[in-house]
Amino acid sequence: MQNTSLLLVEDNILDARLITSRLQKIGYEALTHVGSLEEAVNWLKTAARVDVIVLDLTLPDSMGLHTFQFLHQRFAHIPIVILSGRNDQELAIKAVSLGAQDYVFKSEASSCVLQRSIRYAIERRHRLEMEMNMIAMDRDLEYAREIQRHLLPQTLPEIAGVDMASAYIPANWTGGDFFDVIPISRQAKNNHDLWQPAHLMSEEDKLNSIWGLTIADVSSHGFAPSLIMVDTRRVLRTCSHILQDPGEILTFANRAVSEVTLEGQFVTLCYGRYDPLERTLEYCSAGHPFWVINTEGIRSMPDYNGPALGLLHDYQYGTDGKLQLKIGEILLVVTDGLYECRSDDGELFGIERVCEVIHQHREKPGKEIVKQILKAIYRFSGSLRSEDDITILLIKMVE
């Protein structure tokens, strides 16, 4: 209470002395007394801090609820306890409905009553401020989530010979996972051509383009990793149009990521350049596995050597390999939030179950296969709310 600053607005000198005495008796030493509405406004404009206003409604320059409303409209952040000589229940109810924290009759304003009213007024104000801050934070997080979703491919390109599908489920408002499908022109006439979005490309342009495929998982999840995700995406998109070798692209990306990550933070990432004319995927992985599932349902995990981005600033990545993909094969690139979902008894879903679901539904379109994977996880764990973000990029080779 010694740190609580009060403003008593009371024109009756005797009442003011009595109330001041009672407040000081219970420990409210930081107390200022003024006798009119004008004085109260002038004080509040210059005061460094006022925690509660104790207000009489009958003043020389203002009468009734207008007194309260005038102060409340101009200083809404300060709780007001009305102290009135009018024992009017209807007036008290109306005052509280308009925003007063309490309405105390002067005849009942003992030290105990005043202490309780002031304490409750401060607590209610703090609770309201916390609620308002939470609402504002939720609004900001929702906005951040929408921005992040907009950074992911809104639609996947329709490329001859490829059936592509995806899913993205963040564990929190925002996530550290991302995936991207980047059109890279083989014969760009100018810089503008380099950035032509996929939905504006002709079928011939799509065939004559290389497609940068990437999926990444920033360590941890939430708002901070989402910032690293945005920066990593930007670097990869830029490098994809300047450099051709996947190893060089990840070497450059690693240096950029190392500059923005804190100690212990890293990004696992797989990057590949898919050529639809040759059906080949030249790839480099930074600690992020992916799988190829053949027509017999047998999965293989291509070799990779590089560490996650952000761990070794000067690491030189090299292209890990070049795959010749065949009709009927399925390329599966996911983040570990998918296969690390757990059942009620703690059992992991596992990559084996993911591949089994894919093999069972391999004749279906890519979107349906992804849907079946998510259904299987839901049946296994009872929810799609994982402890980690879930991201899927599935690419099926078709005629």
C-alpha positions in Angstrom: 0.0 0.0 0.0 2.9 2.3 0.5 3.5 2.3 -3.3 -0.2 3.0 -4.1 -0.8 6.5 -5.3 -4.3 7.9 -4.6 -6.1 11.0 -5.7 -9.0 12.1 -3.4 -11.4 14.5 -5.1 -13.6 16.0 -2.3 -14.7 19.6 -1.8 -15.9 19.2 1.8 -12.9 20.0 4.0 -14.2 18.0 7.0 -15.0 15.0 4.9 -11.6 15.2 3.1 -9.8 15.3 6.5 -11.7 12.3 7.8 -11.2 10.2 4.6 -7.5 11.2 4.5 -7.0 10.2 8.1 -8.7 6.8 7.5 -6.7 6.1 4.4 -3.4 7.1 6.0 -4.3 4.9 9.0 -4.3 1.8 6.8 -1.1 2.7 5.0 -2.0 4.9 2.1 0.7 7.6 2.4 0.9 8.7 -1.2 -2.3 10.6 -1.2 -3.2 13.9 -3.0 -6.3 15.9 -2.2 -8.0 18.3 -4.6 -11.4 20.1 -4.1 -12.8 20.4 -7.7 -13.1 18.7 -11.0 -10.9 21.2 -12.7 -8.1 20.7 -10.1 -8.4 16.9 -10.5 -8.0 17.2 -14.3 -5.0 19.4 -14.0 -3.4 17.1 -11.5 -4.0 14.0 -13.6 -2.5 15.6 -16.6 0.8 16.1 -14.9 1.0 13.4 -12.3 3.6 10.7 -12.9 1.3 8.0 -11.6 -2.2 7.7 -10.0 -3.4 4.2 -9.1 -7.0 5.0 -8.0 -9.2 8.1 -7.9 -11.5 8.4 -4.9 -14.2 10.7 -6.2 -17.1 12.6 -4.6 -19.9 13.3 -7.1 -20.9 16.6 -5.8 -18.2 19.3 -6.5 -18.3 23.0 -7.0 -17.9 22.7 -10.8 -19.7 19.4 -11.4 -22.6 17.5 -10.1 -23.8 13.9 -10.2 -22.7 11.1 -12.6 -21.5 13.7 -15.0 -18.5 14.2 -12.6 -17.6 10.5 -12.9 -18.2 10.3 -16.6 -16.1 13.3 -17.4 -13.1 11.8 -15.6 -13.7 8.3 -16.7 -13.8 9.3 -20.4 -10.5 11.2 -20.2 -8.6 8.9 -17.8 -10.1 5.5 -18.6 -7.0 3.7 -17.5 -7.3 4.8 -13.9 -9.9 3.0 -11.7 -12.4 5.2 -9.9 -14.1 4.5 -6.6 -17.1 6.8 -6.0 -17.5 8.1 -2.5 -20.8 9.8 -2.1 -23.1 11.2 0.6 -26.1 10.1 -1.4 -27.3 6.7 -0.2 -29.0 6.0 -3.5 -28.9 2.3 -4.6 -30.1 3.0 -8.2 -27.5 5.7 -8.6 -24.8 3.3 -7.3 -25.9 0.5 -9.7 -25.9 2.9 -12.7 -22.4 4.3 -11.7 -21.0 0.8 -11.6 -22.6 -0.1 -14.9 -20.9 2.9 -16.5 -17.5 1.8 -15.3 -17.0 2.8 -11.7 -15.1 0.2 -9.7 -17.2 0.7 -6.6 -19.8 3.1 -5.0 -19.2 3.7 -1.3 -21.6 5.6 0.9 -19.8 8.1 3.1 -21.8 6.9 6.1 -20.3 3.4 5.6 -16.8 4.5 4.6 -14.8 2.9 7.4 -11.1 2.2 7.0 -11.9 -1.4 6.3 -14.4 -0.6 3.6 -12.1 1.9 1.9 -9.2 -0.5 2.0 -11.3 -3.3 0.4 -12.7 -1.0 -2.3 -9.4 0.4 -3.3 -7.6 -3.0 -3.3 -10.4 -4.6 -5.4 -10.4 -1.6 -7.8 -6.6 -2.1 -8.4 -6.9 -5.9 -8.8 -9.8 -5.6 -11.3 -8.0 -3.0 -13.3 -4.9 -5.2 -13.4 -7.0 -8.2 -14.5 -8.7 -6.1 -17.2 -5.3 -4.9 -18.4 -4.0 -8.4 -18.6 -7.1 -9.5 -20.5 -6.7 -6.6 -23.0 -3.0 -7.4 -23.4 -3.9 -11.1 -24.1 -6.5 -10.0 -26.7 -4.0 -7.7 -28.4 -1.3 -10.5 -28.3 -3.7 -13.0 -29.8 -4.6 -10.5 -32.5 -0.9 -9.9 -33.3 -0.2 -13.7 -33.3 -3.1 -14.3 -35.6 -1.8 -11.6 -37.9 1.7 -13.2 -37.8 0.2 -16.6 -38.5 -1.6 -15.3 -41.6 1.5 -13.7 -42.8 3.4 -16.9 -42.3 0.8 -18.9 -44.1 0.9 -16.5 -47.0 4.7 -17.2 -47.3 4.0 -20.8 -47.9 2.8 -21.9 -51.4 -0.9 -21.0 -51.6 -1.4 -23.5 -54.5 1.1 -26.1 -55.8 2.1 -25.8 -59.5 0.6 -28.3 -62.0 3.7 -29.8 -63.7 3.5 -32.4 -66.4 4.5 -35.8 -65.0 4.1 -34.8 -61.4 1.3 -35.0 -58.9 2.2 -32.8 -55.9 0.5 -32.4 -52.6 1.3 -30.8 -49.2 0.1 -30.2 -45.7 1.2 -27.8 -43.0 0.0 -27.9 -39.3 1.9 -25.6 -36.9 2.0 -26.7 -33.2 1.5 -23.1 -32.1 0.2 -19.9 -33.6 3.3 -19.7 -35.7 5.7 -22.4 -36.6 9.3 -23.0 -37.5 8.6 -25.5 -40.4 8.2 -24.4 -44.0 8.3 -25.8 -47.5 8.6 -24.1 -50.9 8.3 -24.9 -54.6 10.4 -22.3 -56.5 10.2 -22.0 -60.3 13.6 -21.3 -61.8 13.7 -20.3 -65.5 16.3 -22.1 -67.7 16.3 -19.2 -70.1 15.4 -16.0 -68.3 15.4 -13.0 -70.6 15.7 -10.5 -67.8 15.5 -10.3 -64.0 11.8 -10.0 -64.1 11.5 -13.5 -65.7 13.4 -15.0 -62.8 10.6 -14.2 -60.4 7.6 -15.2 -62.5 5.1 -16.9 -60.2 4.1 -20.4 -61.0 0.4 -19.7 -61.6 1.2 -17.2 -64.4 3.5 -19.7 -66.2 2.4 -21.6 -69.3 2.7 -25.4 -69.5 5.7 -25.0 -71.8 7.3 -22.6 -69.3 6.8 -25.1 -66.5 8.4 -27.9 -68.5 11.3 -25.6 -69.4 11.9 -24.6 -65.8 13.9 -26.2 -63.0 11.9 -26.5 -59.8 13.5 -25.8 -56.5 12.0 -28.0 -53.8 12.7 -27.4 -50.2 11.4 -28.3 -46.8 12.9 -27.1 -43.5 12.5 -27.4 -39.7 13.8 -24.7 -37.4 14.7 -26.1 -34.0 12.0 -25.6 -31.4 8.7 -24.0 -32.5 6.7 -20.9 -31.9 7.2 -17.2 -32.7 11.0 -17.0 -32.6 11.6 -19.9 -35.0 9.1 -18.4 -37.4 11.4 -15.4 -37.7 14.3 -17.6 -38.6 12.0 -19.4 -41.1 11.2 -16.2 -42.9 14.9 -15.3 -43.3 15.9 -18.8 -44.4 13.1 -18.8 -47.0 14.2 -15.4 -48.4 17.9 -16.6 -48.7 16.9 -19.8 -50.4 14.6 -18.1 -52.9 17.3 -15.6 -53.8 20.1 -18.2 -54.1 17.9 -20.5 -56.2 17.9 -17.9 -59.0 21.6 -17.1 -58.8 23.3 -20.4 -58.0 22.8 -23.8 -59.7 24.6 -26.2 -57.4 22.4 -27.3 -54.4 25.6 -27.6 -52.3 26.6 -24.0 -53.1 23.0 -22.8 -52.3 23.1 -24.5 -48.8 26.6 -23.2 -48.2 25.4 -19.6 -48.7 22.2 -20.3 -46.8 24.2 -21.7 -43.9 26.3 -18.6 -43.5 23.2 -16.4 -43.6 21.3 -18.6 -41.0 24.4 -18.7 -38.7 24.2 -14.9 -38.4 20.7 -14.8 -37.1 20.5 -17.9 -34.9 21.3 -17.9 -31.2 23.5 -20.6 -29.6 21.8 -24.0 -29.8 19.5 -23.0 -32.7 19.7 -24.7 -36.0 17.7 -25.5 -39.2 17.5 -28.9 -40.7 16.7 -28.5 -44.4 16.5 -30.5 -47.6 16.9 -28.8 -50.9 16.6 -30.2 -54.4 16.4 -29.1 -58.0 13.8 -31.1 -60.0 14.1 -31.2 -63.8 10.7 -32.3 -65.3 12.2 -33.0 -68.7 14.7 -35.5 -67.3 12.7 -36.5 -64.2 15.8 -36.0 -62.1 16.3 -34.5 -58.7 19.7 -33.1 -57.8 19.7 -32.6 -54.0 21.6 -31.5 -50.9 20.5 -32.1 -47.3 21.5 -30.3 -44.2 20.6 -32.9 -41.6 17.2 -33.5 -43.0 16.2 -37.0 -44.4 13.7 -37.7 -47.2 12.4 -40.9 -48.7 11.7 -42.4 -52.1 9.0 -45.1 -52.1 8.9 -47.4 -55.1 6.0 -49.2 -56.7 6.5 -52.2 -54.4 6.2 -50.0 -51.3 9.9 -50.3 -50.5 11.3 -47.1 -49.2 14.9 -45.9 -49.4 16.5 -42.9 -47.8 19.1 -41.2 -50.1 22.5 -40.5 -48.6 23.3 -37.1 -47.2 26.3 -35.8 -45.3 25.8 -32.2 -44.3 25.0 -30.9 -40.8 22.0 -28.7 -40.0 22.3 -25.0 -41.0 23.6 -22.7 -38.3 25.8 -25.2 -36.5 29.1 -24.7 -38.4 29.4 -21.3 -40.0 32.1 -22.1 -42.5 30.9 -25.6 -43.5 31.1 -26.2 -47.2 28.2 -28.3 -48.5 28.4 -30.4 -51.5 25.6 -31.8 -53.7 24.7 -35.2 -52.1 23.4 -36.9 -55.3 21.2 -37.0 -58.3 18.2 -39.3 -58.4 16.5 -40.6 -61.5 12.8 -40.8 -60.6 10.5 -43.3 -62.3 6.8 -43.3 -63.0 5.0 -44.6 -59.9 7.6 -43.6 -57.4 6.8 -41.2 -54.6 9.1 -38.7 -53.1 8.3 -38.0 -49.5 9.7 -35.0 -47.7 8.4 -34.3 -44.2 9.4 -32.8 -40.9 9.8 -35.0 -37.8 6.6 -33.6 -36.2 4.8 -36.0 -38.5 6.3 -39.4 -37.6 7.0 -38.4 -34.0 3.3 -38.0 -33.1 2.6 -40.2 -30.1 -0.3 -42.4 -29.0 -1.8 -42.2 -25.5 0.7 -44.7 -24.2 3.7 -42.8 -25.7 4.3 -44.9 -28.8 5.7 -43.1 -31.8 3.8 -43.2 -35.1 7.1 -43.7 -36.9 8.1 -43.3 -40.6 7.2 -47.0 -41.2 3.5 -46.4 -40.6 3.7 -43.3 -42.8 5.1 -45.3 -45.7 2.6 -48.1 -45.1 -0.3 -45.6 -45.5 1.3 -44.3 -48.7 1.7 -47.8 -50.2 -1.9 -48.7 -49.3 -3.2 -45.6 -51.1 -0.6 -45.2 -53.8 -3.1 -45.4 -56.7 -5.0 -42.4 -55.4 -4.1 -38.7 -56.2 -1.4 -37.0 -54.1 -3.9 -34.9 -52.1 -5.9 -38.0 -51.1 -2.7 -39.8 -50.0 -1.8 -36.8 -47.8 -5.3 -36.8 -46.4 -5.0 -40.5 -45.6 -1.7 -39.9 -43.8 -3.3 -37.3 -41.6 -6.3 -39.5 -40.9 -4.0 -42.3 -39.8 -2.2 -40.0 -37.4 -5.5 -38.8 -36.0 -6.7 -42.4 -35.4 -3.3 -43.3 -33.8 -2.9 -40.3 -31.5 -6.4 -39.0 -31.2 -5.5 -35.6 -32.4 -3.5 -33.7 -35.0 -2.2 -31.3 -32.3 1.4 -32.4 -32.2 4.1 -31.2 -29.8 6.0 -30.1 -33.0 5.0 -28.6 -36.4 3.8 -31.1 -39.0 4.8 -30.5 -42.7 4.4 -32.8 -45.6 5.5 -32.4 -49.2 4.6 -35.5 -51.3 5.6 -35.7 -55.0 4.2 -38.6 -57.1 5.7 -39.4 -60.5 2.9 -39.9 -63.0 2.5 -40.3 -66.8 
